[in-house]
Amino acid sequence: MTLLQDRPSTQRDPNAPTRHYDLVIVGGGVVGLTLASALRRSGLEIAIVETQTPEQAASRPRAYAFSPVSRQLFEQLGLWEQVGPQVTHFQRVRLTDGDWPVGIDFCPQDLGNEPVYYAAEHRVLMAALQASVRGGNTLDYLAPAQLQQVRYGETEVVCDIEQDGETWTCTTDLLVAADGGRSPLRHQAEIGTLGWQYWQSCITTVVAPEYPHDNTAYEKFWPSGPFAILPLPNGHCQIVWTAPTAEAQALMALPRSEFIQALQARYGEHMGRLEMLKEPLLFPVRLMQSHQYVKSRLALIGDAAHSCHPVGGQGLNMGIRDAAALAEVLIRAHQQSEDLGSLTVLQRYQQWRRWENSVVLSMTDGLNRCFSNHWWPLVALRRLGMLVLQRVTPLRWLALRLMTGRFGRRPTL
């Protein structure tokens, strides 16, 4: 993709085939499709540009921790009736510090008797979202397609899109980058970032334990990094195993039998023997916050705007709230006949979401650093804190509100 910011849109070839959209969303993952679904009844003309086929985009072998706030947003979008029966409702989340016997239990009673969290598989979320956007009369779902060139002007953006071996041109009031952590649109717009690569990497896989998981999720903090167990349908569990990068790479290089043995040792014996159902995947861990989420005619959402440590399962939920917040801002601007791509409109989204995401990024970074070490004064302090949280209900309630995205301003669709 090439970005030519110094070429105004009025200089394009007048004979080039064009179509105008109110906004073009680049990236057809969960976050990009959530934004499109939230806008499907707004009357706005929208294009979604996704490099993979819909089947490929939906086939990612991963599950996510899905917060109650994300569930409420999917209810407002009319998607929960389809998604809800296919997700696991956490009846308990148990946090432990290594092999220390005292832990913290979060239960439905802490949130007014609704599930503490959910586990949702990627394919389930994508199936509901893809069906939603395909049903929109003002939505063009271009997949596979590639954004080849972007030219920003004062009043519009010109986009060259390659699809089925042909390149065609469209214009739009607003370009939305939902194109991932290495966002080409963010990079080429010269939007800088804060953050760092962690010393850790994550291994994910799916296992079938011998005994039922009882809809209980576990976050086991070890000095090398957190180890999460997410209950899935059919008695399966998603594993997110964080370890120092060299150690994680060595684990991935083990023969399967030795890897399962190491996994069993870290997992524990409380669910019996484990059968690994999917080949493990390795990915690095990074904290990143963009200096800004918007420029004139450009908005960043999801991983294009920020990324965090997987501890606490915050990443996807932050992106879903980004998409819902931007949708609310754009709908109100459209109703008031404002220019959707103007900084006046887009800064409302940035002021709303950037500071709230900063709180979550700080929380995940602090949790990981607090628990991923052996320094005995900190070990004693964090274990004292766990005792207090377990026994003082109001503090546990406050901690759970932060973890489930219930602080700050919640989008309404």
C-alpha positions as CSV (number, residue, x, y, z in Angstrom):
1,M,0.0,0.0,0.0
2,T,1.3,3.5,-0.8
3,L,0.2,6.7,0.9
4,L,0.5,9.9,-1.0
5,Q,-0.7,12.6,1.3
6,D,0.5,15.5,-0.8
7,R,-1.7,14.7,-3.8
8,P,-5.2,16.2,-3.3
9,S,-8.2,14.2,-4.3
10,T,-9.2,16.8,-6.9
11,Q,-6.2,15.8,-9.1
12,R,-7.3,12.2,-9.7
13,D,-8.0,11.0,-13.2
14,P,-11.6,12.2,-14.0
15,N,-12.1,9.1,-16.2
16,A,-11.2,6.6,-13.5
17,P,-14.2,4.5,-12.3
18,T,-15.3,5.8,-8.9
19,R,-17.8,5.2,-6.2
20,H,-18.3,7.2,-3.0
21,Y,-18.6,5.7,0.4
22,D,-19.2,7.5,3.7
23,L,-16.5,5.4,5.3
24,V,-14.2,2.6,4.2
25,I,-13.1,0.1,6.9
26,V,-9.8,-1.6,6.2
27,G,-9.7,-5.0,8.0
28,G,-12.6,-7.5,8.2
29,G,-11.7,-9.1,11.6
30,V,-13.9,-9.1,14.7
31,V,-13.3,-5.4,15.4
32,G,-13.7,-4.1,11.9
33,L,-16.9,-6.1,11.4
34,T,-18.3,-5.0,14.8
35,L,-18.0,-1.4,13.6
36,A,-19.7,-2.2,10.3
37,S,-22.5,-4.1,12.1
38,A,-23.1,-1.2,14.4
39,L,-23.5,1.1,11.5
40,R,-25.6,-1.2,9.2
41,R,-28.9,0.6,10.0
42,S,-27.4,4.1,10.1
43,G,-28.0,4.9,6.4
44,L,-24.3,5.3,5.8
45,E,-22.7,3.8,2.7
46,I,-19.9,1.6,3.9
47,A,-17.2,-0.6,2.3
48,I,-15.2,-3.3,4.2
49,V,-11.9,-4.2,2.6
50,E,-10.5,-7.6,3.8
51,T,-7.4,-9.3,2.3
52,Q,-8.7,-12.8,3.0
53,T,-11.7,-14.7,1.9
54,P,-14.5,-14.7,4.5
55,E,-13.8,-18.4,5.1
56,Q,-10.1,-17.7,5.8
57,A,-10.9,-14.7,8.0
58,A,-13.2,-16.8,10.1
59,S,-11.0,-19.9,10.4
60,R,-8.5,-18.5,13.0
61,P,-8.0,-21.3,15.6
62,R,-8.4,-19.1,18.7
63,A,-10.8,-18.3,21.5
64,Y,-11.1,-15.1,23.5
65,A,-12.1,-14.0,26.9
66,F,-15.3,-12.1,26.2
67,S,-16.5,-9.6,28.8
68,P,-20.0,-8.8,30.0
69,V,-19.8,-5.4,28.4
70,S,-18.9,-6.9,25.1
71,R,-21.9,-9.2,25.5
72,Q,-24.2,-6.2,26.1
73,L,-22.9,-4.6,22.9
74,F,-23.6,-7.8,20.9
75,E,-27.1,-7.8,22.4
76,Q,-27.6,-4.3,21.2
77,L,-26.4,-5.3,17.7
78,G,-28.9,-8.2,17.7
79,L,-26.1,-10.8,17.6
80,W,-26.2,-12.4,21.0
81,E,-29.1,-14.7,20.2
82,Q,-26.8,-16.4,17.7
83,V,-23.6,-16.1,19.7
84,G,-24.8,-16.8,23.2
85,P,-25.6,-20.5,22.9
86,Q,-22.2,-21.2,21.4
87,V,-20.1,-19.5,24.2
88,T,-19.1,-20.7,27.6
89,H,-20.4,-18.8,30.6
90,F,-17.7,-18.5,33.4
91,Q,-19.4,-19.4,36.7
92,R,-16.1,-18.8,38.4
93,V,-12.7,-17.1,37.7
94,R,-9.9,-18.3,40.0
95,L,-6.7,-16.3,40.4
96,T,-3.7,-17.9,42.1
97,D,-0.1,-17.0,42.7
98,G,2.0,-20.0,41.6
99,D,1.5,-22.9,44.0
100,W,0.4,-20.7,46.9
101,P,-2.8,-22.3,48.2
102,V,-4.7,-19.1,48.7
103,G,-6.5,-17.6,45.7
104,I,-9.1,-15.1,44.6
105,D,-12.5,-16.4,43.4
106,F,-14.7,-14.1,41.3
107,C,-18.3,-15.4,41.1
108,P,-21.6,-14.3,39.5
109,Q,-22.7,-12.9,42.9
110,D,-20.0,-10.3,42.5
111,L,-21.7,-8.9,39.4
112,G,-25.3,-9.2,40.3
113,N,-25.6,-12.9,39.3
114,E,-24.6,-12.6,35.7
115,P,-21.6,-14.7,34.4
116,V,-18.2,-13.2,35.4
117,Y,-16.9,-13.6,31.8
118,Y,-17.4,-15.7,28.7
119,A,-15.2,-17.6,26.3
120,A,-16.0,-17.1,22.7
121,E,-14.3,-18.8,19.8
122,H,-13.2,-16.7,16.8
123,R,-15.2,-18.7,14.3
124,V,-18.4,-18.1,16.3
125,L,-18.0,-14.4,16.5
126,M,-17.0,-14.1,12.9
127,A,-20.0,-16.2,11.7
128,A,-22.5,-13.8,13.4
129,L,-20.7,-10.7,12.3
130,Q,-20.3,-11.8,8.7
131,A,-24.0,-12.7,8.5
132,S,-24.8,-9.3,9.9
133,V,-22.8,-7.2,7.4
134,R,-24.0,-9.3,4.5
135,G,-27.5,-8.4,5.5
136,G,-26.8,-4.6,5.3
137,N,-28.3,-2.9,2.2
138,T,-25.7,-0.1,2.3
139,L,-22.7,-2.4,3.1
140,D,-20.2,-3.7,0.5
141,Y,-18.2,-6.6,2.0
142,L,-15.1,-6.8,-0.3
143,A,-13.3,-10.0,0.5
144,P,-10.8,-10.8,-0.7
145,A,-9.6,-7.4,-1.7
146,Q,-6.5,-5.2,-1.2
147,L,-6.2,-1.5,-0.6
148,Q,-3.4,-0.6,-3.0
149,Q,-3.1,3.2,-2.7
150,V,-4.5,6.0,-0.6
151,R,-4.6,9.7,-1.4
152,Y,-5.8,12.1,1.3
153,G,-7.5,15.3,0.3
154,E,-9.1,18.1,2.3
155,T,-12.7,16.8,1.7
156,E,-12.2,13.1,0.9
157,V,-9.9,10.2,0.6
158,V,-9.2,8.4,-2.7
159,C,-8.7,4.7,-2.4
160,D,-7.4,2.3,-5.1
161,I,-8.7,-1.2,-4.4
162,E,-7.6,-4.4,-6.1
163,Q,-10.3,-7.1,-6.4
164,D,-10.5,-10.1,-8.7
165,G,-7.4,-9.0,-10.5
166,E,-8.7,-5.6,-11.3
167,T,-8.1,-2.2,-9.7
168,W,-10.8,0.3,-9.2
169,T,-11.1,3.6,-7.4
170,C,-13.5,4.9,-4.8
171,T,-13.7,7.9,-2.6
172,T,-14.7,8.2,1.1
173,D,-15.2,10.8,3.8
174,L,-13.4,8.6,6.4
175,L,-10.9,5.7,6.3
176,V,-11.0,3.4,9.4
177,A,-7.9,1.4,10.1
178,A,-8.8,-2.0,11.6
179,D,-5.8,-3.6,10.0
180,G,-4.0,-5.1,13.0
181,G,-1.0,-4.4,15.2
182,R,1.3,-3.7,12.3
183,S,-1.2,-1.4,10.7
184,P,0.1,-0.1,7.3
185,L,-2.3,2.7,7.5
186,R,-1.0,3.9,10.9
187,H,2.6,3.5,9.8
188,Q,2.1,5.4,6.6
189,A,0.1,8.2,8.2
190,E,3.2,8.6,10.4
191,I,1.3,8.1,13.7
192,G,3.9,7.2,16.3
193,T,3.5,4.7,19.2
194,L,4.5,4.3,22.8
195,G,5.4,0.9,24.2
196,W,7.8,-2.0,24.2
197,Q,8.2,-5.7,23.3
198,Y,8.0,-7.8,26.5
199,W,10.6,-10.4,27.4
200,Q,7.8,-13.0,27.1
201,S,6.0,-14.8,24.4
202,C,2.6,-16.7,24.5
203,I,1.8,-20.3,23.5
204,T,-1.8,-21.1,22.8
205,T,-3.5,-24.4,22.2
206,V,-6.7,-26.2,22.8
207,V,-6.9,-29.3,25.1
208,A,-9.5,-31.8,26.2
209,P,-9.1,-32.5,29.9
210,E,-10.2,-35.9,31.3
211,Y,-12.6,-34.3,33.9
212,P,-15.1,-31.4,33.4
213,H,-13.9,-27.8,33.6
214,D,-17.2,-26.9,35.5
215,N,-17.2,-23.5,33.6
216,T,-14.3,-22.3,35.7
217,A,-11.5,-20.1,34.2
218,Y,-8.1,-20.0,35.8
219,E,-5.4,-17.4,35.8
220,K,-2.3,-18.9,37.4
221,F,0.5,-16.4,38.0
222,W,4.0,-17.9,37.8
223,P,7.3,-15.9,38.0
224,S,7.9,-16.8,34.4
225,G,4.5,-15.4,33.3
226,P,0.7,-16.0,33.7
227,F,-0.9,-19.3,32.6
228,A,-4.6,-19.0,31.7
229,I,-7.2,-21.8,31.2
230,L,-10.4,-20.7,29.4
231,P,-13.3,-23.2,29.5
232,L,-14.8,-23.8,26.0
233,P,-17.9,-25.7,24.8
234,N,-17.8,-29.5,24.6
235,G,-15.6,-29.7,27.7
236,H,-12.5,-28.3,25.9
237,C,-10.2,-25.6,27.2
238,Q,-8.1,-22.9,25.6
239,I,-4.6,-22.5,27.0
240,V,-2.7,-19.2,27.0
241,W,0.8,-20.0,28.4
242,T,3.1,-17.0,28.8
243,A,6.8,-17.7,29.3
244,P,10.2,-15.9,28.6
245,T,10.7,-15.9,24.9
246,A,13.7,-18.3,24.8
247,E,11.8,-20.7,27.1
248,A,8.7,-20.5,25.0
249,Q,10.6,-21.2,21.8
250,A,12.3,-24.2,23.5
251,L,8.9,-25.6,24.5
252,M,7.6,-25.3,21.0
253,A,10.6,-27.2,19.7
254,L,9.9,-30.2,22.0
255,P,8.5,-33.4,20.6
256,R,4.7,-33.5,21.1
257,S,4.9,-36.1,24.0
258,E,7.4,-34.0,25.9
259,F,5.4,-30.8,25.2
260,I,2.2,-32.3,26.6
261,Q,4.2,-33.5,29.7
262,A,5.5,-30.0,30.3
263,L,2.0,-28.6,29.7
264,Q,0.5,-31.1,32.1
265,A,3.0,-30.0,34.8
266,R,2.0,-26.3,34.4
267,Y,-1.7,-27.1,34.1
268,G,-2.0,-29.3,37.2
269,E,-3.8,-32.5,37.9
270,H,-7.2,-31.1,38.9
271,M,-8.8,-32.0,35.5
272,G,-6.9,-35.2,35.0
273,R,-5.0,-36.1,31.9
274,L,-4.9,-33.7,28.9
275,E,-5.4,-34.5,25.2
276,M,-4.0,-31.7,22.9
277,L,-6.5,-31.0,20.1
278,K,-4.7,-28.3,18.2
279,E,-1.1,-27.7,17.3
280,P,0.4,-25.0,19.6
281,L,0.9,-21.5,18.2
282,L,3.6,-19.0,19.4
283,F,3.2,-15.2,19.3
284,P,5.2,-12.4,20.9
285,V,3.8,-10.1,23.5
286,R,3.9,-6.3,23.1
287,L,2.4,-3.3,24.8
288,M,1.6,-0.4,22.4
289,Q,-0.4,2.8,22.6
290,S,-0.6,5.1,19.6
291,H,0.2,8.7,20.2
292,Q,-3.1,9.6,18.5
293,Y,-6.1,7.5,17.3
294,V,-7.1,10.0,14.6
295,K,-6.0,12.3,11.9
296,S,-8.1,14.2,9.5
297,R,-10.1,11.5,7.6
298,L,-8.4,8.6,9.4
299,A,-9.4,6.7,12.6
300,L,-7.6,3.8,14.3
301,I,-9.5,1.0,16.1
302,G,-8.5,-2.2,17.9
303,D,-5.0,-3.5,17.5
304,A,-4.2,-0.8,15.0
305,A,-4.5,1.7,17.9
306,H,-3.2,-0.3,20.8
307,S,-2.1,-3.7,22.0
308,C,-1.6,-5.2,25.5
309,H,-0.3,-8.2,27.5
310,P,-2.9,-11.0,27.3
311,V,-3.2,-11.3,31.1
312,G,-6.8,-10.6,32.0
313,G,-8.1,-11.2,28.5
314,Q,-8.5,-7.5,27.7
315,G,-7.3,-7.1,24.1
316,L,-10.4,-8.0,22.0
317,N,-12.8,-6.4,24.4
318,M,-10.9,-3.1,24.2
319,G,-11.2,-3.3,20.4
320,I,-15.0,-4.0,20.5
321,R,-15.5,-1.0,22.8
322,D,-13.5,1.1,20.3
323,A,-15.7,0.0,17.4
324,A,-18.9,0.7,19.4
325,A,-17.7,4.1,20.6
326,L,-16.7,5.2,17.1
327,A,-20.0,4.0,15.7
328,E,-21.9,6.0,18.4
329,V,-19.8,9.1,17.5
330,L,-20.4,8.7,13.7
331,I,-24.1,8.0,14.0
332,R,-24.6,11.2,16.0
333,A,-22.4,13.2,13.6
334,H,-24.4,11.9,10.7
335,Q,-27.7,12.8,12.3
336,Q,-26.4,16.3,12.8
337,S,-25.1,16.5,9.1
338,E,-21.5,16.9,10.2
339,D,-18.4,15.8,8.2
340,L,-17.6,12.3,9.4
341,G,-13.9,12.7,8.5
342,S,-13.3,16.0,10.2
343,L,-11.0,16.3,13.2
344,T,-13.9,17.9,15.1
345,V,-15.9,14.7,14.9
346,L,-13.0,12.2,15.2
347,Q,-11.5,13.8,18.3
348,R,-14.6,13.0,20.2
349,Y,-13.8,9.3,19.7
350,Q,-10.1,9.8,20.6
351,Q,-10.9,11.7,23.8
352,W,-13.3,9.0,24.8
353,R,-11.3,5.9,24.1
354,R,-7.6,6.8,24.4
355,W,-7.6,7.5,28.1
356,E,-9.8,4.5,29.0
357,N,-7.5,2.2,27.0
358,S,-4.5,3.7,28.8
359,V,-6.0,2.6,32.1
360,V,-6.4,-1.0,30.8
361,L,-2.9,-1.0,29.3
362,S,-1.5,0.2,32.7
363,M,-3.5,-2.5,34.5
364,T,-2.3,-5.4,32.4
365,D,1.3,-4.2,32.4
366,G,1.2,-3.8,36.2
367,L,-0.3,-7.2,36.8
368,N,2.3,-8.9,34.6
369,R,5.2,-7.1,36.2
370,C,3.8,-7.5,39.8
371,F,3.5,-11.3,39.4
372,S,6.3,-12.2,37.0
373,N,9.1,-11.9,39.4
374,H,10.7,-13.5,42.5
375,W,11.5,-10.4,44.6
376,W,10.3,-11.5,48.0
377,P,9.0,-8.1,49.3
378,L,6.8,-7.8,46.3
379,V,5.7,-11.5,46.6
380,A,4.7,-10.8,50.2
381,L,2.9,-7.6,49.3
382,R,0.9,-9.1,46.4
383,R,-0.1,-12.1,48.5
384,L,-1.3,-9.8,51.2
385,G,-3.3,-7.9,48.6
386,M,-4.9,-11.2,47.4
387,L,-5.9,-12.0,50.9
388,V,-7.6,-8.6,51.3
389,L,-9.3,-8.9,47.9
390,Q,-10.7,-12.3,48.7
391,R,-12.1,-11.2,52.0
392,V,-13.3,-7.7,51.3
393,T,-16.3,-7.8,48.9
394,P,-16.4,-4.1,47.9
395,L,-12.7,-4.2,46.8
396,R,-13.4,-7.4,44.8
397,W,-16.4,-5.7,43.2
398,L,-14.2,-2.7,42.2
399,A,-11.5,-4.9,40.8
400,L,-14.0,-6.9,38.8
401,R,-15.6,-3.7,37.3
402,L,-12.2,-2.7,36.1
403,M,-11.4,-6.2,34.6
404,T,-14.8,-6.4,32.8
405,G,-14.7,-2.9,31.2
406,R,-17.5,-1.4,33.5
407,F,-15.5,1.7,34.3
408,G,-15.7,4.9,32.3
409,R,-18.3,5.7,29.6
410,R,-19.9,2.7,27.9
411,P,-21.1,2.9,24.3
412,T,-24.8,2.7,23.6
413,L,-25.8,1.5,20.1
